[in-house]
Amino acid sequence: MKFSINRQKTIEIIGEYSNILKDNPVKPSLAGLFIQAKNNQVVFKGANTEIELIRYANCEIESEGQVLIKPALLLEYIKLLEGENINFEKKDGYLILNNAEFSILDDNTYPELTEIIPIVIASENTVKFTMSLEKVKFLTNSSASTDTLFNSIKMIFKDNVLELVSTDSFRLIYMKKELNNMINKDVLVPGDSIAVLYKIFKDLDEEFSLAASDDKLIVTWKDAYFTCKLLSLSFPDFRPLINNSNHDKRFEFNKDDLNSSLKKVISVTKNSNDSKNVATFNFKGNQLLISGVSANAKINQKVSMIKTGEDLKLGMNCKYIKEFIDNVDKNVIIDATNSSSMLRFMEEGNENYIYLIMPVNIRV
Protein backbone atom coordinates (compact mmCIF):
# COMPACT_ATOMS: atom_id res chain seq x y z
CA MET A 1 0.00 0.00 0.00
CA LYS A 2 1.31 3.42 -0.95
CA PHE A 3 -0.56 6.70 -1.41
CA SER A 4 -0.34 10.48 -1.01
CA ILE A 5 -3.03 12.53 0.74
CA ASN A 6 -3.68 16.10 1.89
CA ARG A 7 -2.09 16.59 5.32
CA GLN A 8 -4.70 18.94 6.83
CA LYS A 9 -7.58 16.74 5.69
CA THR A 10 -5.89 13.74 7.27
CA ILE A 11 -5.48 15.59 10.58
CA GLU A 12 -9.18 16.49 10.59
CA ILE A 13 -10.32 12.95 9.82
CA ILE A 14 -8.04 11.08 12.22
CA GLY A 15 -8.90 13.58 14.96
CA GLU A 16 -12.55 12.56 14.70
CA TYR A 17 -11.64 9.08 15.94
CA SER A 18 -9.91 10.24 19.13
CA ASN A 19 -13.09 9.86 21.20
CA ILE A 20 -14.18 6.61 19.54
CA LEU A 21 -11.20 4.26 19.52
CA LYS A 22 -10.42 2.63 22.87
CA ASP A 23 -8.32 -0.29 24.06
CA ASN A 24 -10.47 -3.41 24.13
CA PRO A 25 -8.97 -6.57 25.72
CA VAL A 26 -11.70 -8.76 24.19
CA LYS A 27 -11.40 -7.29 20.68
CA PRO A 28 -7.92 -5.70 20.45
CA SER A 29 -8.44 -4.72 16.80
CA LEU A 30 -11.07 -2.15 17.87
CA ALA A 31 -8.25 -0.02 19.28
CA GLY A 32 -7.00 0.52 15.75
CA LEU A 33 -7.92 2.81 12.87
CA PHE A 34 -8.47 0.85 9.66
CA ILE A 35 -7.07 2.65 6.60
CA GLN A 36 -7.71 1.29 3.11
CA ALA A 37 -6.46 2.75 -0.18
CA LYS A 38 -8.63 1.66 -3.10
CA ASN A 39 -10.14 3.15 -6.27
CA ASN A 40 -8.36 6.51 -5.90
CA GLN A 41 -9.71 7.17 -2.43
CA VAL A 42 -8.82 6.35 1.16
CA VAL A 43 -11.41 4.82 3.46
CA PHE A 44 -10.94 5.34 7.21
CA LYS A 45 -12.89 3.04 9.54
CA GLY A 46 -13.07 3.10 13.31
CA ALA A 47 -15.44 1.56 15.83
CA ASN A 48 -16.02 0.64 19.43
CA THR A 49 -18.80 -1.54 20.84
CA GLU A 50 -21.34 1.30 20.47
CA ILE A 51 -20.19 3.57 17.62
CA GLU A 52 -18.95 3.22 14.05
CA LEU A 53 -17.48 5.98 11.88
CA ILE A 54 -16.48 5.63 8.22
CA ARG A 55 -14.77 8.51 6.41
CA TYR A 56 -13.70 8.95 2.79
CA ALA A 57 -11.01 11.16 1.25
CA ASN A 58 -9.47 11.61 -2.18
CA CYS A 59 -5.84 10.60 -2.64
CA GLU A 60 -3.23 9.63 -5.21
CA ILE A 61 -2.64 5.88 -5.01
CA GLU A 62 0.55 4.23 -6.16
CA SER A 63 -0.46 0.80 -4.86
CA GLU A 64 -3.66 -0.31 -3.13
CA GLY A 65 -3.76 -1.94 0.27
CA GLN A 66 -4.83 -1.59 3.88
CA VAL A 67 -3.39 -1.10 7.34
CA LEU A 68 -4.62 -1.12 10.95
CA ILE A 69 -2.89 1.22 13.39
CA LYS A 70 -3.42 2.91 16.75
CA PRO A 71 -3.86 6.53 15.65
CA ALA A 72 -2.82 8.67 18.65
CA LEU A 73 0.94 8.79 17.98
CA LEU A 74 0.33 8.89 14.22
CA LEU A 75 -1.87 11.98 14.55
CA GLU A 76 0.63 13.70 16.84
CA TYR A 77 3.40 13.14 14.28
CA ILE A 78 1.33 14.33 11.30
CA LYS A 79 0.58 17.60 13.10
CA LEU A 80 4.33 18.27 13.29
CA LEU A 81 4.90 17.79 9.58
CA GLU A 82 4.97 20.55 6.98
CA GLY A 83 3.83 20.62 3.39
CA GLU A 84 0.47 20.19 1.72
CA ASN A 85 0.58 16.41 1.20
CA ILE A 86 1.96 13.44 3.14
CA ASN A 87 2.92 9.95 1.97
CA PHE A 88 1.68 6.70 3.52
CA GLU A 89 3.40 3.39 2.79
CA LYS A 90 2.94 -0.07 4.31
CA LYS A 91 6.23 -1.96 4.13
CA ASP A 92 7.88 -4.83 6.04
CA GLY A 93 5.24 -4.85 8.79
CA TYR A 94 5.33 -1.10 9.43
CA LEU A 95 3.48 2.01 8.31
CA ILE A 96 6.03 4.43 6.91
CA LEU A 97 5.04 8.08 6.96
CA ASN A 98 7.51 10.71 5.76
CA ASN A 99 10.57 8.74 6.97
CA ALA A 100 9.00 7.64 10.29
CA GLU A 101 8.01 4.01 11.00
CA PHE A 102 4.95 3.08 13.06
CA SER A 103 4.02 -0.35 14.43
CA ILE A 104 0.78 -1.74 13.05
CA LEU A 105 -1.91 -4.21 14.16
CA ASP A 106 -3.18 -7.33 12.42
CA ASP A 107 -5.78 -5.99 9.97
CA ASN A 108 -7.07 -9.50 9.19
CA THR A 109 -9.00 -9.54 12.48
CA TYR A 110 -10.76 -6.23 11.88
CA PRO A 111 -14.58 -6.60 11.77
CA GLU A 112 -16.54 -5.77 8.63
CA LEU A 113 -18.33 -2.42 8.90
CA THR A 114 -21.31 -2.34 6.57
CA GLU A 115 -23.22 0.79 5.59
CA ILE A 116 -27.01 0.58 5.63
CA ILE A 117 -29.26 3.48 4.67
CA PRO A 118 -32.86 3.18 5.91
CA ILE A 119 -35.50 5.83 5.24
CA VAL A 120 -34.26 9.30 6.21
CA ILE A 121 -36.08 10.86 9.15
CA ALA A 122 -34.84 14.42 8.71
CA SER A 123 -32.06 16.58 7.27
CA GLU A 124 -30.42 19.54 8.99
CA ASN A 125 -27.32 21.73 9.06
CA THR A 126 -24.59 20.63 11.47
CA VAL A 127 -24.22 24.12 12.95
CA LYS A 128 -27.94 24.39 13.76
CA PHE A 129 -28.08 20.86 15.15
CA THR A 130 -25.02 21.46 17.32
CA MET A 131 -26.65 24.57 18.78
CA SER A 132 -29.70 22.50 19.71
CA LEU A 133 -27.58 19.77 21.30
CA GLU A 134 -25.72 22.37 23.37
CA LYS A 135 -28.95 23.30 25.09
CA VAL A 136 -29.60 19.78 26.39
CA LYS A 137 -26.35 17.82 26.46
CA PHE A 138 -25.02 19.64 29.54
CA LEU A 139 -27.27 17.42 31.61
CA THR A 140 -25.76 14.20 30.26
CA ASN A 141 -22.24 15.63 30.60
CA SER A 142 -22.60 16.06 34.35
CA SER A 143 -24.61 12.95 35.13
CA ALA A 144 -22.84 10.74 37.67
CA SER A 145 -25.41 7.98 37.25
CA THR A 146 -24.35 4.61 35.88
CA ASP A 147 -27.91 4.09 34.65
CA THR A 148 -27.80 4.65 30.88
CA LEU A 149 -31.36 6.01 30.92
CA PHE A 150 -30.14 8.95 33.00
CA ASN A 151 -27.29 9.60 30.59
CA SER A 152 -29.22 9.82 27.33
CA ILE A 153 -31.19 12.18 25.10
CA LYS A 154 -34.60 11.34 23.69
CA MET A 155 -35.19 12.71 20.20
CA ILE A 156 -38.77 12.95 18.98
CA PHE A 157 -39.39 13.77 15.32
CA LYS A 158 -43.09 14.41 14.78
CA ASP A 159 -45.19 16.68 12.56
CA ASN A 160 -42.20 18.80 11.48
CA VAL A 161 -41.09 19.41 15.06
CA LEU A 162 -38.00 18.08 16.83
CA GLU A 163 -38.15 17.62 20.61
CA LEU A 164 -35.06 16.90 22.70
CA VAL A 165 -35.45 15.66 26.28
CA SER A 166 -33.00 14.47 28.91
CA THR A 167 -33.17 13.68 32.64
CA ASP A 168 -30.81 12.54 35.36
CA SER A 169 -33.70 11.84 37.79
CA PHE A 170 -33.05 15.07 39.74
CA ARG A 171 -33.81 17.40 36.85
CA LEU A 172 -35.14 17.42 33.30
CA ILE A 173 -34.34 19.55 30.26
CA TYR A 174 -36.71 19.94 27.31
CA MET A 175 -36.55 21.90 24.08
CA LYS A 176 -38.38 21.87 20.79
CA LYS A 177 -37.80 23.49 17.41
CA GLU A 178 -39.22 23.38 13.93
CA LEU A 179 -37.59 20.76 11.72
CA ASN A 180 -39.10 19.18 8.63
CA ASN A 181 -39.22 15.41 8.99
CA MET A 182 -40.03 12.78 6.39
CA ILE A 183 -41.38 10.26 8.91
CA ASN A 184 -42.43 10.42 12.56
CA LYS A 185 -39.93 8.68 14.81
CA ASP A 186 -38.55 8.82 18.33
CA VAL A 187 -35.18 7.45 19.43
CA LEU A 188 -33.21 7.29 22.68
CA VAL A 189 -29.52 8.04 22.13
CA PRO A 190 -26.76 7.35 24.71
CA GLY A 191 -25.13 10.47 26.11
CA ASP A 192 -21.63 9.23 25.26
CA SER A 193 -22.60 8.85 21.59
CA ILE A 194 -24.14 12.32 21.59
CA ALA A 195 -20.85 13.69 22.96
CA VAL A 196 -18.84 12.07 20.14
CA LEU A 197 -21.21 13.32 17.44
CA TYR A 198 -21.22 16.81 18.95
CA LYS A 199 -17.42 17.02 18.93
CA ILE A 200 -17.36 16.06 15.25
CA PHE A 201 -20.17 18.42 14.26
CA LYS A 202 -18.98 21.50 16.17
CA ASP A 203 -16.21 22.08 13.62
CA LEU A 204 -18.39 21.39 10.56
CA ASP A 205 -20.80 23.42 8.48
CA GLU A 206 -22.44 20.73 6.36
CA GLU A 207 -25.87 19.39 5.57
CA PHE A 208 -26.48 15.95 7.06
CA SER A 209 -29.21 13.31 7.03
CA LEU A 210 -30.45 11.41 10.06
CA ALA A 211 -32.05 7.98 9.90
CA ALA A 212 -32.67 5.06 12.23
CA SER A 213 -32.99 1.30 12.03
CA ASP A 214 -34.50 -0.78 14.83
CA ASP A 215 -31.40 -0.49 16.99
CA LYS A 216 -29.14 2.16 15.42
CA LEU A 217 -29.05 5.88 14.77
CA ILE A 218 -27.49 6.55 11.36
CA VAL A 219 -26.07 9.95 10.43
CA THR A 220 -24.55 10.69 7.03
CA TRP A 221 -22.89 13.80 5.63
CA LYS A 222 -20.32 14.58 2.95
CA ASP A 223 -17.85 11.67 2.77
CA ALA A 224 -18.97 10.34 6.16
CA TYR A 225 -21.13 7.61 7.72
CA PHE A 226 -21.76 7.51 11.50
CA THR A 227 -23.81 5.01 13.49
CA CYS A 228 -24.43 4.40 17.17
CA LYS A 229 -26.54 1.92 19.07
CA LEU A 230 -29.87 3.12 20.40
CA LEU A 231 -31.26 2.40 23.84
CA SER A 232 -34.41 0.30 24.11
CA LEU A 233 -35.29 1.63 27.57
CA SER A 234 -38.61 3.26 28.40
CA PHE A 235 -38.21 7.02 28.88
CA PRO A 236 -40.36 8.62 31.63
CA ASP A 237 -43.57 10.41 30.64
CA PHE A 238 -42.32 13.98 30.82
CA ARG A 239 -45.27 15.87 29.33
CA PRO A 240 -47.33 16.21 32.54
CA LEU A 241 -44.24 17.69 34.19
CA ILE A 242 -43.44 20.34 31.59
CA ASN A 243 -47.12 21.20 31.13
CA ASN A 244 -47.84 21.57 34.85
CA SER A 245 -49.87 24.75 35.38
CA ASN A 246 -50.26 24.51 39.16
CA HIS A 247 -47.41 26.86 40.03
CA ASP A 248 -48.64 29.83 42.08
CA LYS A 249 -45.32 31.65 42.44
CA ARG A 250 -43.17 33.28 39.75
CA PHE A 251 -39.78 34.95 40.09
CA GLU A 252 -38.09 36.84 37.25
CA PHE A 253 -34.39 37.76 37.15
CA ASN A 254 -31.91 39.56 34.98
CA LYS A 255 -29.81 36.73 33.57
CA ASP A 256 -26.41 38.35 34.13
CA ASP A 257 -27.19 39.46 37.70
CA LEU A 258 -28.34 35.99 38.73
CA ASN A 259 -25.45 34.31 36.96
CA SER A 260 -22.90 36.56 38.65
CA SER A 261 -24.29 35.80 42.10
CA LEU A 262 -24.39 32.07 41.44
CA LYS A 263 -20.72 32.07 40.39
CA LYS A 264 -19.75 33.64 43.70
CA VAL A 265 -21.84 31.22 45.75
CA ILE A 266 -20.48 28.22 43.83
CA SER A 267 -16.92 29.35 44.61
CA VAL A 268 -17.74 28.61 48.26
CA THR A 269 -20.21 25.73 48.11
CA LYS A 270 -18.14 23.65 45.67
CA ASN A 271 -15.85 22.89 48.62
CA SER A 272 -18.66 21.77 50.92
CA ASN A 273 -18.29 18.16 52.05
CA ASP A 274 -21.92 17.67 53.03
CA SER A 275 -23.80 19.47 50.27
CA LYS A 276 -21.58 20.36 47.31
CA ASN A 277 -22.92 23.33 45.28
CA VAL A 278 -26.10 23.47 47.40
CA ALA A 279 -27.33 26.77 48.84
CA THR A 280 -30.42 28.22 50.50
CA PHE A 281 -32.62 30.38 48.25
CA ASN A 282 -34.86 32.84 50.08
CA PHE A 283 -37.31 34.55 47.69
CA LYS A 284 -38.66 37.43 49.75
CA GLY A 285 -40.20 40.73 48.70
CA ASN A 286 -38.39 42.01 45.64
CA GLN A 287 -35.10 40.29 46.43
CA LEU A 288 -33.57 36.82 46.40
CA LEU A 289 -31.03 35.99 49.10
CA ILE A 290 -28.71 33.10 48.22
CA SER A 291 -26.78 31.72 51.21
CA GLY A 292 -24.02 29.13 50.97
CA VAL A 293 -21.54 27.59 53.39
CA SER A 294 -18.54 25.28 53.39
CA ALA A 295 -16.18 24.12 56.13
CA ASN A 296 -14.08 27.28 55.90
CA ALA A 297 -16.35 29.97 54.47
CA LYS A 298 -19.87 31.28 54.08
CA ILE A 299 -21.42 33.68 51.59
CA ASN A 300 -24.62 35.66 51.04
CA GLN A 301 -25.65 37.13 47.70
CA LYS A 302 -28.63 39.37 46.98
CA VAL A 303 -30.32 39.52 43.57
CA SER A 304 -33.18 41.84 42.58
CA MET A 305 -36.28 40.17 41.16
CA ILE A 306 -39.88 40.63 40.13
CA LYS A 307 -42.06 38.39 42.28
CA THR A 308 -45.61 37.16 41.77
CA GLY A 309 -47.17 35.19 44.63
CA GLU A 310 -45.98 34.50 48.17
CA ASP A 311 -42.43 34.31 49.52
CA LEU A 312 -40.56 31.01 49.35
CA LYS A 313 -37.49 29.50 50.99
CA LEU A 314 -35.80 26.30 49.85
CA GLY A 315 -32.54 24.60 48.93
CA MET A 316 -31.23 24.15 45.37
CA ASN A 317 -28.06 23.10 43.59
CA CYS A 318 -26.43 26.30 42.28
CA LYS A 319 -24.46 24.50 39.58
CA TYR A 320 -27.66 22.99 38.17
CA ILE A 321 -29.20 26.44 37.84
CA LYS A 322 -26.10 27.99 36.30
CA GLU A 323 -25.94 25.28 33.61
CA PHE A 324 -29.35 26.39 32.37
CA ILE A 325 -28.60 30.10 32.61
CA ASP A 326 -25.48 29.63 30.49
CA ASN A 327 -27.76 28.51 27.65
CA VAL A 328 -30.18 31.46 27.60
CA ASP A 329 -29.88 35.10 26.51
CA LYS A 330 -32.84 36.85 28.15
CA ASN A 331 -34.33 37.11 31.63
CA VAL A 332 -34.70 33.93 33.68
CA ILE A 333 -38.16 32.98 34.98
CA ILE A 334 -38.68 30.51 37.83
CA ASP A 335 -42.12 29.03 38.51
CA ALA A 336 -42.62 27.33 41.88
CA THR A 337 -45.24 25.87 44.21
CA ASN A 338 -43.57 25.01 47.52
CA SER A 339 -40.25 23.96 49.04
CA SER A 340 -40.68 20.28 48.14
CA SER A 341 -42.08 20.49 44.60
CA MET A 342 -40.20 20.66 41.31
CA LEU A 343 -39.37 24.15 40.03
CA ARG A 344 -39.68 25.18 36.40
CA PHE A 345 -37.07 27.42 34.76
CA MET A 346 -37.68 29.20 31.46
CA GLU A 347 -36.24 31.99 29.37
CA GLU A 348 -38.39 35.10 29.03
CA GLY A 349 -40.63 34.78 25.97
CA ASN A 350 -39.52 31.23 25.17
CA GLU A 351 -41.84 28.40 26.14
CA ASN A 352 -39.97 25.95 23.91
CA TYR A 353 -37.08 25.60 26.34
CA ILE A 354 -37.99 24.28 29.80
CA TYR A 355 -35.82 23.13 32.68
CA LEU A 356 -37.14 21.34 35.77
CA ILE A 357 -35.19 20.98 39.02
CA MET A 358 -36.04 19.20 42.25
CA PRO A 359 -35.26 21.24 45.38
CA VAL A 360 -32.78 19.90 47.93
CA ASN A 361 -33.78 19.07 51.49
CA ILE A 362 -31.84 21.41 53.78
CA ARG A 363 -32.64 23.27 56.95
CA VAL A 364 -34.47 26.42 55.92
ZAMARGU-4260 file (C-alpha; in steps of 0.2 Angstrom, whole numbers, plus 5000, padded with zeros to 4 digits):
<rodrens>
0) 5000/5000/5000 | 5007/5017/4995 | 4997/5034/4993 | 4998/5052/4995 | 4985/5063/5004
5) 4982/5080/5009 | 4990/5083/5027 | 4977/5095/5034 | 4962/5084/5028 | 4971/5069/5036
10) 4973/5078/5053 | 4954/5082/5053 | 4948/5065/5049 | 4960/5055/5061 | 4956/5068/5075
15) 4937/5063/5074 | 4942/5045/5080 | 4950/5051/5096 | 4935/5049/5106 | 4929/5033/5098
20) 4944/5021/5098 | 4948/5013/5114 | 4958/4999/5120 | 4948/4983/5121 | 4955/4967/5129
25) 4942/4956/5121 | 4943/4964/5103 | 4960/4972/5102 | 4958/4976/5084 | 4945/4989/5089
30) 4959/5000/5096 | 4965/5003/5079 | 4960/5014/5064 | 4958/5004/5048 | 4965/5013/5033
35) 4961/5006/5016 | 4968/5014/4999 | 4957/5008/4985 | 4949/5016/4969 | 4958/5033/4971
40) 4951/5036/4988 | 4956/5032/5006 | 4943/5024/5017 | 4945/5027/5036 | 4936/5015/5048
45) 4935/5016/5067 | 4923/5008/5079 | 4920/5003/5097 | 4906/4992/5104 | 4893/5006/5102
50) 4899/5018/5088 | 4905/5016/5070 | 4913/5030/5059 | 4918/5028/5041 | 4926/5043/5032
55) 4932/5045/5014 | 4945/5056/5006 | 4953/5058/4989 | 4971/5053/4987 | 4984/5048/4974
60) 4987/5029/4975 | 5003/5021/4969 | 4998/5004/4976 | 4982/4998/4984 | 4981/4990/5001
65) 4976/4992/5019 | 4983/4995/5037 | 4977/4994/5055 | 4986/5006/5067 | 4983/5015/5084
70) 4981/5033/5078 | 4986/5043/5093 | 5005/5044/5090 | 5002/5044/5071 | 4991/5060/5073
75) 5003/5068/5084 | 5017/5066/5071 | 5007/5072/5056 | 5003/5088/5066 | 5022/5091/5066
80) 5025/5089/5048 | 5025/5103/5035 | 5019/5103/5017 | 5002/5101/5009 | 5003/5082/5006
85) 5010/5067/5016 | 5015/5050/5010 | 5008/5033/5018 | 5017/5017/5014 | 5015/5000/5022
90) 5031/4990/5021 | 5039/4976/5030 | 5026/4976/5044 | 5027/4995/5047 | 5017/5010/5042
95) 5030/5022/5035 | 5025/5040/5035 | 5038/5054/5029 | 5053/5044/5035 | 5045/5038/5051
100) 5040/5020/5055 | 5025/5015/5065 | 5020/4998/5072 | 5004/4991/5065 | 4990/4979/5071
105) 4984/4963/5062 | 4971/4970/5050 | 4965/4952/5046 | 4955/4952/5062 | 4946/4969/5059
110) 4927/4967/5059 | 4917/4971/5043 | 4908/4988/5045 | 4893/4988/5033 | 4884/5004/5028
115) 4865/5003/5028 | 4854/5017/5023 | 4836/5016/5030 | 4822/5029/5026 | 4829/5046/5031
120) 4820/5054/5046 | 4826/5072/5044 | 4840/5083/5036 | 4848/5098/5045 | 4863/5109/5045
125) 4877/5103/5057 | 4879/5121/5065 | 4860/5122/5069 | 4860/5104/5076 | 4875/5107/5087
130) 4867/5123/5094 | 4852/5112/5099 | 4862/5099/5107 | 4871/5112/5117 | 4855/5117/5125
135) 4852/5099/5132 | 4868/5089/5132 | 4875/5098/5148 | 4864/5087/5158 | 4871/5071/5151
140) 4889/5078/5153 | 4887/5080/5172 | 4877/5065/5176 | 4886/5054/5188 | 4873/5040/5186
145) 4878/5023/5179 | 4860/5020/5173 | 4861/5023/5154 | 4843/5030/5155 | 4849/5045/5165
150) 4864/5048/5153 | 4854/5049/5137 | 4844/5061/5126 | 4827/5057/5118 | 4824/5064/5101
155) 4806/5065/5095 | 4803/5069/5077 | 4785/5072/5074 | 4774/5083/5063 | 4789/5094/5057
160) 4795/5097/5075 | 4810/5090/5084 | 4809/5088/5103 | 4825/5084/5113 | 4823/5078/5131
165) 4835/5072/5145 | 4834/5068/5163 | 4846/5063/5177 | 4831/5059/5189 | 4835/5075/5199
170) 4831/5087/5184 | 4824/5087/5166 | 4828/5098/5151 | 4816/5100/5137 | 4817/5110/5120
175) 4808/5109/5104 | 4811/5117/5087 | 4804/5117/5070 | 4812/5104/5059 | 4804/5096/5043
180) 4804/5077/5045 | 4800/5064/5032 | 4793/5051/5045 | 4788/5052/5063 | 4800/5043/5074
185) 4807/5044/5092 | 4824/5037/5097 | 4834/5036/5113 | 4852/5040/5111 | 4866/5037/5124
190) 4874/5052/5131 | 4892/5046/5126 | 4887/5044/5108 | 4879/5062/5108 | 4896/5068/5115
195) 4906/5060/5101 | 4894/5067/5087 | 4894/5084/5095 | 4913/5085/5095 | 4913/5080/5076
200) 4899/5092/5071 | 4905/5107/5081 | 4919/5110/5068 | 4908/5107/5053 | 4896/5117/5042
205) 4888/5104/5032 | 4871/5097/5028 | 4868/5080/5035 | 4854/5067/5035 | 4848/5057/5050
210) 4840/5040/5049 | 4837/5025/5061 | 4835/5007/5060 | 4828/4996/5074 | 4843/4998/5085
215) 4854/5011/5077 | 4855/5029/5074 | 4863/5033/5057 | 4870/5050/5052 | 4877/5053/5035
220) 4886/5069/5028 | 4898/5073/5015 | 4911/5058/5014 | 4905/5052/5031 | 4894/5038/5039
225) 4891/5038/5057 | 4881/5025/5067 | 4878/5022/5086 | 4867/5010/5095 | 4851/5016/5102
230) 4844/5012/5119 | 4828/5002/5121 | 4824/5008/5138 | 4807/5016/5142 | 4809/5035/5144
235) 4798/5043/5158 | 4782/5052/5153 | 4788/5070/5154 | 4774/5079/5147 | 4763/5081/5163
240) 4779/5088/5171 | 4783/5102/5158 | 4764/5106/5156 | 4761/5108/5174 | 4751/5124/5177
245) 4749/5123/5196 | 4763/5134/5200 | 4757/5149/5210 | 4773/5158/5212 | 4784/5166/5199
250) 4801/5175/5200 | 4810/5184/5186 | 4828/5189/5186 | 4840/5198/5175 | 4851/5184/5168
255) 4868/5192/5171 | 4864/5197/5188 | 4858/5180/5194 | 4873/5172/5185 | 4886/5183/5193
260) 4879/5179/5211 | 4878/5160/5207 | 4896/5160/5202 | 4901/5168/5219 | 4891/5156/5229
265) 4898/5141/5219 | 4915/5147/5223 | 4911/5143/5241 | 4899/5129/5241 | 4909/5118/5228
270) 4921/5114/5243 | 4907/5109/5255 | 4909/5091/5260 | 4890/5088/5265 | 4881/5097/5251
275) 4892/5102/5237 | 4885/5117/5226 | 4869/5117/5237 | 4863/5134/5244 | 4848/5141/5252
280) 4837/5152/5241 | 4826/5164/5250 | 4813/5173/5238 | 4807/5187/5249 | 4799/5204/5244
285) 4808/5210/5228 | 4825/5201/5232 | 4832/5184/5232 | 4845/5180/5245 | 4856/5165/5241
290) 4866/5159/5256 | 4880/5146/5255 | 4892/5138/5267 | 4907/5126/5267 | 4919/5121/5281
295) 4930/5136/5279 | 4918/5150/5272 | 4901/5156/5270 | 4893/5168/5258 | 4877/5178/5255
300) 4872/5186/5238 | 4857/5197/5235 | 4848/5198/5218 | 4834/5209/5213 | 4819/5201/5206
305) 4801/5203/5201 | 4790/5192/5211 | 4772/5186/5209 | 4764/5176/5223 | 4770/5172/5241
310) 4788/5172/5248 | 4797/5155/5247 | 4813/5147/5255 | 4821/5131/5249 | 4837/5123/5245
315) 4844/5121/5227 | 4860/5115/5218 | 4868/5131/5211 | 4878/5123/5198 | 4862/5115/5191
320) 4854/5132/5189 | 4870/5140/5181 | 4870/5126/5168 | 4853/5132/5162 | 4857/5151/5163
325) 4873/5148/5152 | 4861/5143/5138 | 4849/5157/5138 | 4851/5175/5133 | 4836/5184/5141
330) 4828/5186/5158 | 4826/5170/5168 | 4809/5165/5175 | 4807/5153/5189 | 4789/5145/5193
335) 4787/5137/5209 | 4774/5129/5221 | 4782/5125/5238 | 4799/5120/5245 | 4797/5101/5241
340) 4790/5102/5223 | 4799/5103/5207 | 4803/5121/5200 | 4802/5126/5182 | 4815/5137/5174
345) 4812/5146/5157 | 4819/5160/5147 | 4808/5175/5145 | 4797/5174/5130 | 4802/5156/5126
350) 4791/5142/5131 | 4800/5130/5120 | 4815/5128/5132 | 4810/5121/5149 | 4821/5116/5163
355) 4814/5107/5179 | 4824/5105/5195 | 4820/5096/5211 | 4824/5106/5227 | 4836/5100/5240
360) 4831/5095/5257 | 4841/5107/5269 | 4837/5116/5285 | 4828/5132/5280
</rodrens>
